[in-house]
Amino acid sequence: MNNNESNIIAKPNNDETFINEIVSTSEGKRVLSCIQCGTCTSTCPVNTVFGHSPRQLFLMVRNGKKKEVLNDLTPWICASCYKCTVNCPAQIKITEVMYKLKRMSIQNNLVTKKLDTHLFYSAFISQVMKYGRNYEIGLMLKYMTFHHPINLIKQTPVGIKMMMSGSLPIVPDKIKKLNEFRKIVNHAIRLEKKENIDLIN
């Protein structure tokens, strides 16, 4: 990283609202305890493909760089292996913060244009809410038809072979008591929103 990039990361924007929104949540309350030791970056299995390393991203968060952080690749590339969280000497819930940043990116319409992972997540959630479990064919059609149609065509022969072998169900299989499942998920969403509101207040 050159000096200009380092200066951009380190120079504060002083967006206190953004900082407070992170540290006031259960997952982000120790973010300001970051000592910039780099343990998170050195233990990360995918640190070579990040937009910024986890250490740099946390410095950007502390400096109130909301737009830059929420538009960054790093949270979306995170492998969710929890190595950083386990090894963090400041006991920061780094992986959980990455989840929080992804949610904030979507809510603020600042998702990086370099990936469309959030669209895949959305398609996956819609399938799970519809059937109680993932329906692979429905997921691929919903996600790839509009976003990656050429890749869908290329992968169709493989999909057909999997269907013929029985490893890819053609008909979706709904779970029992689907309405109860949906109530549980919706209740969890409401609890998360309430927790964030309570922590901020």
C-alpha positions as CSV (number, residue, x, y, z in Angstrom):
1,M,0.0,0.0,0.0
2,N,1.4,3.4,-1.0
3,N,1.6,6.5,1.2
4,N,-1.5,8.1,-0.5
5,E,-3.6,5.1,0.3
6,S,-2.3,5.0,3.9
7,N,-3.2,8.6,4.4
8,I,-6.7,8.1,3.0
9,I,-7.3,5.3,5.5
10,A,-5.8,7.1,8.5
11,K,-7.3,10.6,7.8
12,P,-10.4,11.0,10.0
13,N,-13.8,11.9,8.6
14,N,-15.1,12.3,12.2
15,D,-18.5,10.7,11.4
16,E,-19.5,10.2,15.1
17,T,-22.9,8.8,14.1
18,F,-21.3,6.0,12.2
19,I,-18.8,5.2,14.9
20,N,-21.6,5.2,17.6
21,E,-23.8,3.0,15.4
22,I,-21.1,0.3,15.4
23,V,-19.9,0.5,19.0
24,S,-23.4,0.7,20.5
25,T,-24.2,-2.8,19.2
26,S,-23.4,-6.0,21.1
27,E,-21.0,-7.2,18.4
28,G,-19.2,-3.9,18.0
29,K,-18.9,-2.6,21.6
30,R,-15.2,-3.4,21.7
31,V,-14.2,-2.0,18.3
32,L,-12.6,1.1,20.0
33,S,-10.3,-1.3,21.9
34,C,-8.5,-2.3,18.7
35,I,-4.8,-1.8,19.2
36,Q,-4.0,-2.2,15.5
37,C,-1.7,-5.2,16.1
38,G,-2.6,-6.9,12.8
39,T,-3.4,-10.3,14.3
40,C,-6.7,-10.4,12.5
41,T,-5.0,-9.9,9.2
42,S,-2.2,-12.3,9.8
43,T,-4.6,-15.1,10.8
44,C,-7.1,-14.5,7.9
45,P,-7.1,-17.2,5.2
46,V,-8.4,-14.8,2.5
47,N,-6.4,-11.7,3.4
48,T,-4.7,-11.6,0.0
49,V,-7.9,-10.7,-1.8
50,F,-9.3,-8.0,0.5
51,G,-10.0,-4.5,-0.5
52,H,-8.5,-3.4,2.8
53,S,-7.2,-5.7,5.5
54,P,-9.4,-6.2,8.7
55,R,-6.8,-4.0,10.6
56,Q,-7.1,-1.2,8.1
57,L,-10.9,-1.5,8.0
58,F,-11.1,-1.1,11.8
59,L,-9.0,2.0,11.6
60,M,-11.3,3.4,9.0
61,V,-14.3,2.6,11.2
62,R,-12.6,4.4,14.2
63,N,-11.9,7.4,11.9
64,G,-15.6,7.6,10.9
65,K,-15.1,6.8,7.2
66,K,-18.7,5.5,6.7
67,K,-18.9,5.6,3.0
68,E,-15.5,4.1,2.4
69,V,-16.1,1.3,4.9
70,L,-19.6,0.3,3.7
71,N,-18.5,0.4,0.1
72,D,-15.5,-1.9,0.8
73,L,-15.0,-5.5,-0.4
74,T,-13.6,-6.8,2.9
75,P,-16.8,-7.6,4.8
76,W,-18.2,-9.5,1.7
77,I,-15.1,-11.5,1.2
78,C,-14.8,-12.5,4.9
79,A,-14.9,-16.3,5.1
80,S,-16.6,-16.3,8.5
81,C,-14.0,-18.8,9.9
82,Y,-13.8,-16.8,13.2
83,K,-10.0,-17.2,13.3
84,C,-9.6,-13.4,13.7
85,T,-12.2,-13.4,16.5
86,V,-10.6,-16.3,18.4
87,N,-7.1,-14.8,18.2
88,C,-7.9,-11.1,18.8
89,P,-6.1,-9.9,21.9
90,A,-8.7,-7.2,22.4
91,Q,-11.5,-9.8,22.3
92,I,-13.3,-7.9,19.5
93,K,-16.1,-9.9,17.7
94,I,-14.5,-9.2,14.4
95,T,-16.6,-11.7,12.3
96,E,-19.8,-10.4,13.9
97,V,-18.8,-6.8,13.0
98,M,-18.3,-7.9,9.4
99,Y,-21.9,-9.2,9.4
100,K,-23.0,-5.9,10.9
101,L,-21.1,-3.9,8.2
102,K,-22.8,-6.0,5.4
103,R,-26.2,-5.3,6.8
104,M,-25.4,-1.6,7.1
105,S,-24.1,-1.6,3.5
106,I,-27.4,-2.9,2.3
107,Q,-29.5,-0.6,4.5
108,N,-27.5,2.5,3.3
109,N,-27.4,1.4,-0.4
110,L,-23.6,1.5,-0.3
111,V,-22.9,-2.1,-1.3
112,T,-19.7,-2.4,-3.4
113,K,-20.3,-2.7,-7.1
114,K,-17.4,-5.2,-7.4
115,L,-19.5,-8.0,-6.0
116,D,-23.2,-8.9,-6.0
117,T,-23.0,-11.3,-3.1
118,H,-25.9,-9.4,-1.4
119,L,-28.1,-10.4,-4.3
120,F,-27.3,-14.0,-3.8
121,Y,-28.0,-13.7,0.0
122,S,-31.4,-12.1,-0.9
123,A,-32.2,-14.9,-3.3
124,F,-31.2,-17.6,-0.7
125,I,-33.3,-16.0,2.1
126,S,-36.3,-15.8,-0.2
127,Q,-36.1,-19.6,-0.9
128,V,-35.6,-20.5,2.8
129,M,-38.6,-18.3,3.8
130,K,-40.7,-19.8,1.0
131,Y,-39.9,-23.5,1.7
132,G,-38.2,-23.6,5.1
133,R,-35.0,-24.8,3.4
134,N,-33.0,-24.1,0.4
135,Y,-34.3,-25.1,-3.0
136,E,-31.2,-25.2,-5.2
137,I,-32.9,-24.9,-8.6
138,G,-35.1,-22.1,-7.5
139,L,-32.1,-20.3,-6.0
140,M,-30.0,-20.6,-9.1
141,L,-32.8,-19.5,-11.4
142,K,-33.7,-16.5,-9.1
143,Y,-30.1,-15.4,-8.8
144,M,-28.5,-16.2,-12.1
145,T,-31.3,-15.6,-14.6
146,F,-31.2,-11.8,-14.1
147,H,-27.6,-11.4,-13.0
148,H,-25.5,-14.1,-14.6
149,P,-27.6,-15.5,-17.5
150,I,-24.5,-16.7,-19.5
151,N,-23.1,-18.6,-16.6
152,L,-26.5,-20.1,-16.1
153,I,-26.5,-21.4,-19.6
154,K,-23.0,-22.8,-19.2
155,Q,-23.9,-24.6,-16.0
156,T,-27.2,-26.1,-17.3
157,P,-25.7,-29.4,-18.5
158,V,-24.1,-30.0,-15.1
159,G,-27.5,-29.2,-13.5
160,I,-29.3,-31.6,-15.7
161,K,-26.8,-34.4,-14.9
162,M,-27.3,-33.7,-11.2
163,M,-31.1,-33.8,-11.6
164,M,-30.9,-37.1,-13.5
165,S,-28.7,-38.7,-10.7
166,G,-31.1,-37.5,-8.0
167,S,-28.6,-35.3,-6.3
168,L,-30.5,-32.1,-7.3
169,P,-34.2,-32.2,-6.4
170,I,-36.5,-31.0,-9.2
171,V,-39.5,-30.4,-6.9
172,P,-39.0,-28.2,-3.8
173,D,-39.6,-29.9,-0.5
174,K,-41.3,-27.8,2.2
175,I,-40.6,-28.4,5.8
176,K,-43.4,-29.2,8.3
177,K,-44.9,-26.3,10.3
178,L,-43.6,-23.8,7.8
179,N,-45.7,-20.9,9.3
180,E,-44.2,-21.6,12.7
181,F,-40.7,-21.4,11.2
182,R,-41.5,-18.1,9.5
183,K,-42.7,-16.8,12.9
184,I,-39.4,-17.8,14.5
185,V,-37.4,-16.0,11.8
186,N,-39.5,-12.9,11.9
187,H,-39.3,-12.8,15.7
188,A,-35.5,-13.1,15.6
189,I,-35.4,-10.1,13.2
190,R,-37.6,-8.1,15.5
191,L,-35.4,-9.0,18.5
192,E,-32.3,-7.8,16.6
193,K,-33.8,-4.5,15.7
194,K,-35.0,-4.0,19.3
195,E,-31.5,-4.9,20.7
196,N,-29.9,-2.3,18.4
197,I,-32.5,0.3,19.5
198,D,-32.0,-0.5,23.2
199,L,-28.2,-0.3,23.0
200,I,-28.4,3.0,21.2
201,N,-30.8,4.5,23.8
